Amino acid sequence: MNVERLLKDAAAAETRDVTRESLPPLNLPVGARRRRPAGRWTVPVAAVLTVVTVLAVTVVLRGVLRGPETLGAHEGPPFFLATHRKGGVGVFDSWTGRLIDDIPARTGHYAALALSGDRRTAFLAAETAPCRTRIDKVTLRRDGTVATRTALPGRYNAQVDEMAATADGGRVAIVFYDPGDCGDFDDLTVVEASSGTSRGWRLPPQTAESMDYVQSPAWAADGRSLFLATNAPETPRPERDGFLLRRLDTGTTDTTLFHAPVVLHSVPDLSSFRPSPDGRTIAAIQQNTDDLGRFGSISIMKVTLSDRPESERSSFPELARMTERQIAPAAPVDFRATLDATGRHLLVSSRHDRAVFRMDDGRFRRLPDLRRSDLGLIAW
Amino acid sequence: MSLLNFRQDGPPDLAERSAETAVTRLYEAHALDLVRLALVMVGDRPTAEDVVQDSFLGLYRRWGRLKDPDKALTYLRSSVLNNCRSVLRRRGRRLPGVQDPPVASAESRVLDREQGREVLDALRRLPHKQRETLVLRFVLDLSEEETAQVMRVSRVTVRSNTSRGRTALERMLGETP
């Protein structure tokens, strides 16, 4: 029985007693409807459209004149981490797919993972019970074998969605989510790995109209600024809303996420942000799928942060692309993709076909020996 | 076949009708499916009914701003999900059981329901984006495009959340891929 069928059956059983006859009538307060004056938005919308048009033309012209930059030779990361079905995390050779070391979960299972840029520190979020999370810090040797594993002080009464480690592994940013019954918690927490001290940030209070979220945390090279994606304001064209990339200064006293300045408004859905050392550009992944959600390609895009982030960006220069044709005969479904810390190396895991692919400076490779079908989340 | 039949034709031509009439007709057409949706999300029926009432009330109040009445159902689905999320955020305790099994339930039905509750408990532990995506895709049988419209995200995000949610559910339920 598959998950889809399980969900359908469970929902059917749960709602069996809900019938049309048993529903209460709709109660509408007559005369309570509010009206908005016509034409109120005409002038501001026209002004915004003018600015967007001018900036879009400027960006396109600059992109055409400069062209894509060429990637140079690079050895690439020697190993990657992946969660597996036994609940632990494996360290795998990223050229052969061989299992280098295994990190079994001590209790519960690992639900999120992050690897530092120097690949010597990994943070693993262990879900020990509903709304109970422990963060393990794992130090890795140069060959990927495990040297030590310690639990960071403190427990978190929430569940982890995503994590990001600084380049030196000194700090970890944790995005929490609410499964519905965890009570009060921060949406984002930054933990000092040496002491376990932490700071938290929150989204604005939820309302019936808001769809606020935070995701895809990524540290700047300075280890102080944190890039993160949040929802863009709603417009009449939701398919064009995209997301806002913000730069959060974790050294300030502010605790509201939406106070972090916006550095990009992107229409395309990007993920796996990897800021350049100077913080002016970011490499990111854009997954291209057809109308049925089937894999078309995964591209590494170069995002130049704008001085006018309020203008939305619809396209970015492409640095490299992995296509469906290259991964064939792997089925074009159920992929995981991530960039390494430099943003130059792409790792793609096909859970359906037990295959892992990588792209280094535009060169496509298929890992030869990976025979596992249970890889989940990956970090490179 | 699922007992839930959320896929229905879009709302009738409402442009020339008053807000009260239009919203009431929408309620008659879609309240059943929306209450079932809310029940799957929040786990108890009174709350589910309140959530749906609030969503229709919100639609009624905003009717004059609705540029395309054909999008009313999309708005309602989105509003129900938002309201469910607000309810879940406010709760500082474990989700209650949904409803007691009917007195006349057969043993198999009780077992089915218990198994179903295990599945829904696991579903409710997912991040809200994944949870809502799975419910829209697999319980409501919405297409990827429809789900993207309801959640106001791209199809890529829908696909990503579907994959991640499915993986997490498999892990929690001990399913093999």
Interface residues (C-beta under 8 A of the other chain):
Chain A: M1 N2 V3 E4 L6 L7 K8 D9 A10 A11 A12 A13 E14 T15 R16 D17 V18 T19 R20 L23 P24 L26 N27 L28 P29 V30 A32 R33 R34 R35 R36 R85 G87 H109 A111 P130 Q159 D161 Y177 D178 P179 G180 D181 G183 D184 Q206 T207 A208 E209 S210 M211 Y213 Q215 N231 E234 P236 P238 E239 D241 G242 P268 D269 S271 Q286 Q287 N288 T289 D291 L292 G293 D334 F335 R336 R351 H352 S373 D374 G376
Chain B: S2 L3 L4 A19 E20 V23 T24 Y27 A31 L32 V35 R36 L39 V40 V42 R45 E49 Q53 D54 S55 F56 L57 G58 Y60 R61 R62 W63 G64 R65 K67 S78 S79 N82 N83 R85 S86 L88 R89 R91 G92 R93 R94 L95 V98 Q99 P102 R109 D112 R113 Q115 G116 R117 E118 V119 L120 L123 R124 R125 L126 P127 H128 K129 R131 L134 V135 F138 V139 E144 E145 A148 Q149 M151 R152 V153 S154 R155 V156 T157 V158 R159 S160 T162 S163 R166 T167 A168 L169 E170 R171 L173 E175 T176 P177
